[in-house]
Amino acid sequence: MSLSLIDAENTLASPVCALAGRAALRLALTILWHPQAQRIGEQFIAAAGSGDIDVNRFAPLFGGLAGNAQALGHRRIARDALRLRRHRDHGVSLLPPQSRMRVELNGAMLAGAPVRCTPEQVDAGLVIGLGGVVLLCVHWMDRLPQASAIAAVHGVGSAAIRVRELIRQVAATDLPVLLLGEAGSGKELAAQAIHQASARCRGPMVTVNLATLSETQAVAELFGADTGALARVGGGTLFLDKIGTAPQAVQAQLLRVLKTGEYRPVGARADQAARARLIGASDHDLHDGSFNQSLLRRLEALVVRLPPLRERRCDIGVLALHFMQAWSTRTGSAPELPLAFISQLCNYDWPGNVRQLGKVVQRALSAAQAGQPLAFDALVPGVAERTARVRLGQLSGQAVLDALEANGWLIRNAALALGVSRPSMYKLIGKHPAIRQIGQIAPAEIAAALAAHGGDTGRCAAALRTPSEALRRYLRRQAAGKLL
């Protein structure tokens, strides 16, 4: 059983794992890119539990909000299936098809042998390329897709659905709101969505970026008698971006506004009623003691956390398409971007989040329109160094061992599963005290291991805790020496 259509009558985010825990998570395939742009964002959502998913030209069926579920269909996608096998530890194995179709995993060619990806890799989203024409994201869903009137938050994954549902719930109240998220994650868009969905939508929304103001400027900007934000916003919404940088004196006055609903305008002799709804936003922890904790407790009446883009990889295709359509609306047309470039977009971790993605897509479209080559490293300076540094820094010694053991001690497949290059994998292996170099193992021990495992080099490599490639090279040299 699978879900490829949406229940349009469902108005909740429908957490499917609330009762059964992680075991009830559903493995989902989202179309990141397709020659037919309207298909980007369509999904196939498998039933909960273990089981295989065959992906080929005719299956599975992908559906969107409009229904009409259909297979990938492209002639360059083979009839022989790429098989996805979910394991009980929530890892996923990729079993390549018996065909010449090009299959990529996280931007690298998939060899003929199966690759087992760790639960952490699946949590991050696996990017699969098929036939050089389609990109899919393999990820988890903890709730069912649903239609939403919150158009400002683009995305089809669980994180985007969760944020839209929170915005809808928050907009129905008049309480203060605190938006938390990394820089570029869309906090101002979320504030605008809350305002537009609220009963205050007919009033103005005034934004003040406190990081750009000194204490004197902030007091005047917020509490000025006639021109201050509180005076101008009336019964609308006041959005305070970077609220964690507000001077202490300003924090104290904001606390009074939330406590009493009043404030003293600059130079005035009498208090004035503050009718605005307050939304604050911060990209760092406000519990470190430097921020007024009484103010924080009042701001935390309602909290909406905006996830970083690296935690919603399945949405990158939808977001990239949105930026391309916006470019086309402004300029009258948008050039096509090659799939290899889109694959790089989908495999990058985006430290600048949605804002950075949007800027890179715009640069790429501008370059393509001018007939210039699309060099991802040039459009995103430092991408190669940062990607390698982050991935290697996040990998534990146990993760390296697990990847090797899950992939028959094949360096290539283990590197694919971990999302690192082969040179990086060799470095990790060289530093690991539990992984043995073939030259350090006595020939008698190698011979005994081969005999114990019937000459199976994969099982022998696992027993010796040495890479399969090194063991095979050793055996070839031994055989050549005997022939001489």
N, C-alpha and C positions, 0 to 999 in steps of 0.2 A: 504494500500500500504506500502511496506517496501523495503529496499535496503539491499541485501545480497551479491551483486556482485560489482566489482570495474570497473569503466570506465578507462581502461588502456591508453586511448588516452588523458585523462585529465592531463595536465602538471601543473596546478595550485592547490593550496591547497583548493580551492573551499569553502570559508566561506559560510555556508548556512544561517547564521543569520545576515548577513551584512545589509539587508534591513528591516527585520521584528523584529530585536532585540531578546530578550531572548525567546520570544514565538516560534521562529523558531528553537530553539535547538532541536536536535533529541535525543531521548532516545535510548541508545545503550546497547547491551549485548555482552560482550567480553568473550570468553572462556579463563579463567585463567589457568585451568588445566583439562586434559582429559586423560583417559587411552591410547588413541592414540595420541602420542606426536605431530604428524604433525597437529593436530587440534587446538593446543594451539595458541591463537591469532585470531582465526576465529571470525567473528562478525555478529550480526544481528542488523540492524539499522532501527528503526521504522520511520514512517512518522512524520513530525512535527505536533504538536498539542496534545490535550488530547486524551486518549484512553487506552484500556486495552491490555496487552500482555499476552497470555497464554503460559507457558513454561512447556512442558512435553516431553515424549519420542519422539514424532513425530513432534513437532513444538516448536519454529519457525525454519526456515532454516538459518543456519549459513554459511557464505561464506568467502573465503580468496582471496588472489591475484590470485590464480590459478583457481578460479571459483568453479564449482561442489558443489553448496550449498547443505547442508544436515542437517538433524535434529541431536539432540544429540545421539539418537539411543540406548543408553545403556539399557540393560534389567533391571538394578536396578533403573532406573528412571521411575516413575509411568506414567500410561496413564492419570490419573487425573492431571489436570494442577495446577501449582502454578500460580496465577494470579497477574500481576503487574498492578497497576492502577495509572496512572499519574494524578495529580491534577493541578488545574489552578495556584496554588501558587508554582508549580514546586516541590512539595513534591511527594512522591511515597508511595502507600500502598502495602503491601504484603498480599495477601489472600491465606492462606495455602490450599493445596489440600485435598480432602476428601479421603485420603489414609494413609497408615502407612509409607510412604516414609519419610526418615530422611531429614529434611530441616533445614539449618542453616543460620543465618544472622549474619555477622561479627564475626563468630566463636562461636556463642551461638545457642543452639537449639531453633527453632521457635515453640512456643506453637500453639494450635489450633486456637486461636483468631487472627484476622487481626492485623498487625502492621503498623502504619503510620510513615514513616520516613520524617524528615524535609528536606526542600530544601538544607540546609547546609550539611546534611548527604549524600544526593545524590550527591552534588557537590564533596564531598570527595571520592565518589565511594563506593557502597554497595557490599560486598562480600557475595555471596549466594552459599551455598553448597547443592548439590542435591544427595541423595541416597548414600552418602559416597564415591562417585566416581568422581564427576565433580564439579568444582568451576567456577562460573560466576561472572563477575563484571558488575554491573548496573551503568552507568555513562552517561554523556552528550557528544554529538559530535557537534561541531560547523562548521565542514567541512567534506567533503566526503573522504573516504579512497583513496589512490592512490599509485601506484608503484613509487619507487624512487631509484636512483642510489647511494644515500648517505647511504651506508651500516653501517657506524660507529654509527649511532643513531638508536638504536633498540626500537621498539614500534609501536603500532597500533592506539593509541589514538590521539586526536586532538593536544595535546601538542607536541608529537613526530613528527607528520606530519608538524606542524608549524615550528619547529626547522629545520627539513630537508629542507623545502622550503626556509627558510631564509639563510641557508648555501649555497644552490644552487644559490640564488640571489647574496649573498655577494661574492661568489667565482668568479662570472662573472665580478667583478670590481677589481680595483687595490688600492682602498682606505684603510686607516687604519681601523681596526676593534676592538671593545671592547666587550669581552665576560663577561657576568655577571651571577653569580650563586653561590649557596652555595657550600661549600667544598664537593667534591665527586660527583658533579652533571654532570661531564663529559666535563669540559671546554677544557682540553688538547685534548681529542678525537675530539671535535668540531673544534679546531684549525687545527688538522691534516686533518680532512675532508675538510675544506676550502682550505688548501694547495693542497691536492690531486685533488680537483675538479677545481683548478685554472690553468691559463696558466703558472704558475711558478712551476708546479708539477715536472718538470724535474730537477729543482734545489733543493738544500738541504733545510730542515727545521731545524733550530737551536732553542733549547729551553733553556731559562735562567730563573731559579727560583730566583727572587730577594729577597725573604724572607730569603734566606740562606746566603746572602752576605752583608758584610760591605760596606761602601761607597767606600773605596779604592779597594776592591775586585770587586765591581760592575762596577766601571769605567774601571778597567783592563779587566774584562770579556767581557764588551760590546765594548769598544773603543780601545783595544790593537792594536798596529800597525799591527802585523801579525797574532796573535792568537785570537784577539777579535772577538766576535760574528758577528759584522757587516762586518768585513773583510772575515770571513769564509763563511758567508751565501751568499755573492755575490748578485745575482738576485733572490734568493729564498725567504723564509719566516722566519722572526724572531718572535718567540713567547715568550713574556715576561709574565710569570706567576707571580701572586701576585704583579702586577705592583703598587698597592696602597702602598706597603712597600718600593718602590724605594726612596733612599735618595734625598733630594732636588736638590743637584748638578747634580745628574743623570737625574732627571726630566727635569732640564733646558737644558741639552745636548740633551735629546730625543726630546724636543720641537724644538730645532734648526734643528734636523734631519728632522722632519715633516714639518717645515717651509721652509727650504732652500734645503733639499735633500743633505746636506753636514754635515760632522763632522770632528773634529780635532783628529786624532789618538794620543794616549798617546806617548809623546816624539817627535812627528813629528812637523815640522815647517810649513807644508802646509796642507790645508784642503783636504779631500778626499770625493768623491761622495758616497752616501749611496744609493744602488740600491734595498735594501730589502723591502719587504712589511712587515709592522708592525702589529702584532696582540697582544693586551694586554688582560689580564684576571684579574678579581678581585672578591673576595667573600664578599666584604663589600662596603658600600656606599662611593663613591669618591667625593660627593658633600658637605662633612662636613667642608671644608675649609682647611684641612691639605694637600690636593693634589693640585698640580699646575693646576689651573682652565683653563689656556690657553691650556695646554697640554691635559686636559680632553676634552675640546671642539673639539680639532682636532681628538682625539681618538674616539669621539662619532660620527664621520662621519657615521659609521655603527655600530649598537649595536645589539647583539644577546643575549637574555636572556635564560638561561638554567633553566627550571623549576625544583623544588625539586621533589623527587620521591613521596612524599606524595600527590602531585597534579597530579600524573599520575599513580594511583593505577592500572588502567587497563593494564599497561605495565609490571607489576611485573612478571606475568607468562612467558611472552616472554623473559624477561631478565634472569629469573632463568633458563629457558631452555637453553639459550645461554651459561650461565656459566657452566651448566652441560655438554653440548656438547663440550665446550672447555676443560673441565676436561677429558672427554672421549678421545679426540684427543691426549692429553698429556700422558695419562696413559694406553690407550687401552680399557678402559671400565669405566662405571659409575654406581654405585649401584642405585637402585630405592629408592626414598624418600617417606615416607608415606604421604597420603593426609592431615592428621592432621598437619604435620609439614609444608607442603606447604600452608595450610590455615593460619598458624601463620605468615609465610613469607608475605602473601598477606594482612594480617590485621595490620601489624606493620607499623609505620609511618616513619621509616628509617631516623633518624637525620643525618647519614653519607651518605645518598643517595645511588646512584648506586654502588659506591665503597664499601660501607659497606655491601650492599646486596651480592655483589660478594664474599667478604671475608667470610661471613657467610655461603653461599652455599658451598664454598670450604671446610670450617671446617666440615660442615654436611656430605659432601661426604667422607671426610677423616675418620670421626667417623664411618659412616655406613660401609665403606670398612673394618674397623678394628673390626666390630661387636660390637661397643659401642652404648649405648642408645643415642637417639637424644633428648636432653633436650634443648628446645629453650632458656630458661633462662640462661643456662650455656654457650650456643654458643653466646648469645647476653647479656652480663652482664648488670644488671640494667634495663632490659626491662620492667618488671612488674611495678617497681616504676615510671619509666619515663612515660609509657603509661598512668597510672592512673593520674599522676601529670599534664600531658599536657591536657588530655581530661577534667578533672575537672576544670582546670584553664581556659579553653576556653569556658566553659558553663556559659551563663548568666542566671539570675533568670527567665527571660522571656522564654528562651529556655526550661527550666525545666517545666514551666507551659504549654507551647505549646505542649510538648511531652506527658504530662499527659492528656491534653484535647483531643489530637488527638488519644489517645489510651485508651479511656474510663476510665481514671484514674487508669489503671492497672499498678502497679509498674514494673512488669516483662517486659511488652511490651514497656513501656516508656524507661526503661533502655536499651533494645535492640535498640530502635530507636536512642537513644543518644550515643550508643556505650560505655556504662559504665556498671560496675558490679552492681548487686542488692545491695550489702552493700554500694557501693558508692552512689547509687540512694537514699538509706535511709538517708545517710548523707546530701545529697542535699535537700531532703524534710524537714529534721529536721531543717535546717538553713533557710528555706524559710518563710518569715513572712506571705505570703498570703495563705500558705497551712496549713490547720487546722488538729490538732490531734483529733482522734475520741473521746478521753476522755475529750476534752475541749468543746464538743458540747452538748448542753442540749438535753436530751431524747425527750422532746416535739418538738424541732426543727427537730430532725431526723424523728420522727413520721409524722410530717407535710410534710416533703420533700418526704417521701415514699408515702404518700397519694396523693400528687400533681403529682407524676410521675408513678402512677399505680403500685407501688411496684418494679419498674425497678431499681435495685441497681446501675447499671452503671450511669444512668441519675441522680439518687439521689446523688451519690458520686460527680458527676460533679457540681451539684447545691450546695452541702455542701462544695465543694473544699477540699475533703479529699480522700485518696486512697481507691479504691474499695475493696482491700483485707482487710483493717482495718474495713470497714463498714460491710462486710460479716461476719467477726469474731464476731463483736458486735452483729449482728442479730442472729447468731447461739447461742451465750451465752444467749441472751434474750429468744430465743425459748426454750433452755434447762431449763432455770429458770422457765418458765411457766409450763413446763411439770412436774417439781418437785413440 
